[in-house]
Amino acid sequence: MPLSWSLCPHPGAQDFLIAADKGYEALEAYGVPPNLVVGDFDSLGRRPNHPNVVQLPVAKDDTDMVYALREGLDHIRSERAHV
């Protein structure tokens, strides 16, 4: 995968980074570890070797990205509940 270093994410210490399916490969190539990886991994072609993986079924109503967005919103709600 060709990399454009101008697009390399620079998450802060408080950021919660979620990779959706093949997005994991891009973050891996940039050396940026996500906090969570979600997807059916049809695009990636393998289940990521990561401690926090949510394996989705291939047949589903929403895309992997929509599921990742929902996970992010749930994380924000959870963080606010602990404040």
C-alpha positions in Angstrom: 0.0 0.0 0.0 1.6 3.3 -1.0 1.7 5.7 1.9 1.2 9.5 1.9 2.9 10.7 5.0 0.9 13.9 4.8 -2.1 11.8 5.6 -0.5 9.9 8.6 -2.7 10.3 11.7 -1.2 11.7 14.8 -3.6 10.8 17.6 -3.2 12.4 21.0 -3.0 10.6 24.2 -6.7 11.0 24.9 -7.8 9.9 21.4 -9.6 6.6 20.9 -8.6 5.3 17.5 -10.8 2.7 15.7 -9.8 0.9 12.6 -12.5 -0.4 10.3 -11.6 -3.5 8.3 -8.8 -2.6 5.8 -8.2 0.6 7.6 -6.2 -1.5 10.0 -3.7 -2.2 7.3 -3.1 1.6 6.7 -2.7 2.3 10.4 -0.3 -0.7 10.7 1.7 0.7 7.8 2.0 4.1 9.4 3.0 2.5 12.8 -0.1 4.0 14.5 -1.8 1.4 16.7 -5.6 1.6 17.0 -7.4 1.0 20.3 -10.1 -1.1 18.6 -10.4 -2.9 15.3 -13.8 -3.8 13.9 -15.0 -5.4 10.7 -15.9 -8.6 8.8 -12.4 -8.3 7.4 -13.4 -9.3 3.9 -11.3 -6.4 2.5 -8.3 -7.0 4.7 -8.4 -10.8 4.0 -7.4 -11.8 7.5 -8.4 -11.3 11.1 -6.0 -8.8 12.6 -3.6 -9.9 15.3 -4.8 -7.2 17.8 -6.0 -7.6 21.4 -9.3 -5.7 20.8 -11.0 -7.0 17.7 -14.8 -7.0 17.1 -15.4 -9.6 14.4 -18.6 -8.8 12.4 -20.6 -11.1 10.2 -20.2 -10.7 6.5 -24.0 -10.5 6.1 -25.2 -7.5 8.0 -27.4 -4.4 7.6 -24.6 -1.8 8.2 -21.1 -1.3 6.8 -18.0 -1.8 8.9 -17.6 1.9 9.0 -21.0 2.5 10.5 -20.3 -0.1 13.1 -17.0 1.7 13.9 -18.8 5.0 14.3 -21.3 3.5 16.7 -18.5 2.0 18.7 -16.9 5.4 18.8 -20.1 7.1 20.0 -20.5 4.4 22.7 -17.0 5.0 23.8 -17.7 8.8 24.1 -20.8 8.1 26.1 -18.9 5.7 28.4 -16.1 8.2 29.0 -18.6 11.0 29.9 -20.4 8.7 32.3 -17.1 8.2 34.2 -16.4 12.0 34.6 
